[in-house]
Amino acid sequence: MKNGSLADFIFSVEGRPLWSDRVRIILEVARGILYLHEDCEPHIIHCDIKPQNILIDEFWTAKISDFGLAMLLTPNQTRTFTGPRGTRGYLAPEWYQNKPISVKADIYSLGIVLLEIAMIILPLPSSFIPRQNPSPTFLPLFSSSNLNVTHDPQIPVYRSWSSKNYLLKRLPDHLITK
């Protein structure tokens, strides 16, 4: 794609993307995942949602790509069993617990991507090799004691309770306790 991947866009050395552009991209990706999970027949679990698999076209529209690990669900199927698929740092806990996989695994990955977009940081160092679910390594960065260190100042603040604090304090709980 003309403008590369979301990873290229959000980790650009030329400067951080505007908050409004990040929100628009988040919504476009969420709509794309909703289509895969509910409107597409058969339903699709992407299994590898990450910034490198979200491409940005010439109109700066986000497109989900790389369906090489995707799984198709039959009409009456809501989950399936399979071994871990995807990229470290974006995998939902059920991948490591030998539990059935559902569309919720993609939603977990989207949550990690959302945090990356908001914070402009990677979930794990590239050298990290997990022995279990690696996501808890990423999530402590978002504890209330670390918010002032890791947040992006572009995220708008509304009154005394900022949207960034609300978002970043609530998301880790939702990601862990799906």
C-alpha positions in Angstrom: 0.0 0.0 0.0 1.1 3.5 -0.7 1.5 4.7 2.9 2.8 1.4 4.3 1.6 -0.2 7.5 0.1 1.2 10.7 3.5 0.4 12.3 5.2 2.6 9.8 2.7 5.4 10.5 2.6 5.3 14.3 6.3 4.7 14.9 7.5 7.2 12.2 10.7 9.1 13.0 9.1 12.2 11.3 6.7 12.7 14.2 3.7 11.3 15.9 0.5 11.1 14.0 -2.3 13.4 15.2 -4.6 12.0 17.8 -7.6 12.5 15.5 -5.9 10.4 12.8 -5.2 7.7 15.4 -8.8 7.6 16.5 -10.0 7.4 12.9 -7.7 4.5 12.2 -8.8 2.7 15.4 -12.5 3.0 14.2 -11.7 1.8 10.7 -9.8 -1.3 12.0 -12.6 -2.0 14.5 -15.2 -1.8 11.7 -13.0 -4.1 9.6 -12.8 -6.7 12.4 -16.6 -6.4 13.0 -17.1 -7.2 9.4 -14.9 -10.3 9.6 -16.5 -11.5 12.8 -20.2 -10.8 12.0 -21.0 -9.9 8.4 -18.6 -12.1 6.4 -19.7 -15.6 5.5 -18.1 -17.7 6.8 -17.0 -15.7 9.9 -13.3 -15.2 10.1 -10.9 -15.0 13.0 -7.9 -13.1 11.7 -5.5 -14.5 14.4 -2.7 -11.9 13.8 -4.1 -8.4 14.3 -1.0 -6.1 14.8 0.1 -2.8 13.4 2.2 -4.5 10.7 -0.9 -6.2 9.3 -2.9 -3.0 9.1 -2.1 -1.2 5.9 -2.7 2.5 5.1 -3.8 3.3 1.5 -3.4 6.4 -0.6 -6.4 8.0 1.1 -5.0 7.2 4.6 -7.7 4.6 5.1 -6.7 1.5 7.3 -7.1 -1.9 5.7 -6.6 -5.2 7.5 -4.2 -7.5 5.7 -2.3 -10.8 5.9 -4.9 -13.5 6.3 -2.3 -16.3 6.2 -3.1 -17.5 9.8 -6.9 -16.7 9.6 -9.4 -19.4 10.6 -12.9 -19.8 9.1 -15.8 -20.6 11.3 -18.7 -22.7 10.0 -22.2 -21.2 10.3 -22.9 -22.9 13.7 -19.4 -22.6 15.1 -18.4 -19.8 17.5 -15.0 -21.2 18.6 -12.4 -23.6 17.5 -9.4 -25.4 18.9 -5.9 -24.8 17.5 -2.4 -24.3 18.6 -1.0 -20.7 19.1 -1.1 -18.6 16.0 -0.1 -15.0 15.7 2.6 -12.7 17.0 4.0 -12.5 20.5 2.7 -9.6 22.5 -0.7 -9.6 20.7 -1.9 -13.1 21.6 -4.9 -13.5 23.9 -4.4 -15.6 27.1 -6.5 -18.5 25.7 -3.8 -19.2 23.1 -1.5 -20.2 26.0 -4.1 -22.0 28.0 -5.2 -24.6 25.4 -8.7 -23.1 25.4 -11.0 -22.8 22.4 -10.4 -19.7 20.3 -13.2 -17.4 19.4 -13.4 -13.9 17.8 -12.5 -12.6 21.2 -8.9 -13.4 20.5 -8.9 -10.8 17.7 -10.5 -8.3 20.1 -7.8 -8.8 22.6 -5.2 -8.2 19.9 -7.0 -5.1 18.8 -6.9 -3.9 22.4 -3.1 -4.2 22.4 -3.0 -2.3 19.1 -5.2 0.4 20.6 -2.8 0.8 23.5 0.1 1.0 21.1 -1.6 3.7 19.0 -2.5 5.6 22.1 0.9 5.3 23.8 3.2 5.0 20.7 5.2 2.2 22.3 5.7 -1.5 21.4 4.2 -4.2 23.6 7.4 -6.2 24.0 11.0 -6.0 23.1 11.6 -8.0 19.9 14.1 -10.3 21.7 11.4 -11.4 24.2 10.7 -15.1 24.1 7.5 -16.0 26.0 7.2 -19.0 28.3 3.5 -18.2 28.9 1.2 -15.4 27.9 3.5 -12.4 27.3 0.7 -9.7 27.5 1.0 -9.2 31.3 4.5 -8.0 30.6 3.1 -5.2 28.5 0.1 -4.3 30.7 2.0 -3.1 33.9 3.1 -0.1 31.8 -0.5 1.1 32.1 -0.9 1.0 35.8 -2.0 4.3 37.3 1.5 4.9 38.8 3.0 4.8 35.3 0.4 6.7 33.3 2.2 10.1 33.5 5.4 8.5 32.3 4.1 6.6 29.3 1.2 8.5 28.0 1.3 10.6 24.8 0.5 14.3 25.6 -1.4 14.6 22.3 -4.3 12.6 23.8 -6.9 15.2 24.7 -7.7 16.0 28.3 -11.3 16.8 29.3 -11.9 18.6 32.6 -10.2 17.0 35.6 -10.8 13.4 34.5 -8.9 12.9 31.3 -10.0 10.6 28.5 -6.5 9.1 28.4 -6.6 8.1 32.0 -10.1 6.7 31.7 -9.1 4.7 28.6 -5.8 3.5 29.9 -7.0 2.6 33.4 -9.9 0.6 32.1 -8.5 -1.2 29.1 -6.1 -3.5 30.8 -8.8 -4.9 33.0 -11.0 -5.6 30.0 -8.1 -7.2 28.2 -7.3 -9.6 31.0 -10.8 -10.4 32.2 -12.6 -10.9 28.8 
